[in-house]
Structure formats: structure tokens, C-alpha cells
């Protein structure tokens, strides 16, 4: 289920309920996402994160960084869930742009 996330504190007198995490819950900062769909009609969201290494010469002078993108999570969702995700993302992007003047 896709829903809106609020970072505002609860109003005075308003009850908050903590949502428990599933046993296999994964939280990771992704730098990119690849989206596709399978032959059986599921959408596949492959989240990637950068894996970087500092590179130096033999004298210890830093020469830069090398790296690649590695998959950190793969999520399969139905068409209906993908449509709900799309609508929610559009709504959240509008709110973000209004707030941060993008």
C-alpha cells in the first residue's frame, strides 16, 4: 500500500501510533532506480547505490575515486500498485516543488 508520509510532529492531544517494521525490512539510500516489467505482468524496481573507492598512487597522493553502481534492493509490484505509486509520487513531487520552490 502506498501512502503519504508526514514528517510533521503530532498535534497536541493527537495520538500517534508507531508502525512496526517487517522482519525483512530494508532501509538504504539509493542513488538511482531502474524500472522494468516482467513477462508475468509485474513491475520491477531495481534500486542502485554507488560503491566508491578512493584511489591513491604509491606515494600516497590521492588520485581520485573509482566506483560502480550496485543493486541494493529489488521490488516487484503489481500494475495496480505501480499506478498508485505513480499517483503518490506525482502528488509528493508537486508538494515538494511548492515547498522548496523547485
NORPESUL-V72277 format. One record per pair of residues at least 12 apart in sequence whose C-alpha atoms are under 8 Angstrom apart, sorted by the first residue. I is the first residue (numbers start at 1). GAP is how many residues later the second one is. Records with the same first field share a line. If there is no record, write none. Layout:
I = GAP + GAP
//
This chain:
1 = 80
2 = 79 + 82 + 83 + 86
3 = 85
4 = 84 + 88
26 = 47
28 = 44
29 = 20
30 = 17 + 18 + 19 + 20 + 42
31 = 16 + 17 + 18 + 19
32 = 15 + 16 + 17
33 = 12 + 13 + 14 + 15
34 = 12 + 13 + 14
41 = 37 + 38
42 = 34 + 35 + 36 + 37
43 = 33 + 34 + 35 + 36 + 39
44 = 30 + 31 + 32 + 33
45 = 29 + 30 + 31
46 = 25 + 26 + 27 + 28 + 29
47 = 24 + 25 + 26 + 27
48 = 21 + 22 + 23 + 24 + 25
49 = 20 + 21 + 22 + 23
50 = 17 + 18 + 19 + 20
51 = 16 + 17 + 18 + 19
52 = 13 + 14 + 15 + 16
53 = 12 + 13 + 14
54 = 12
//
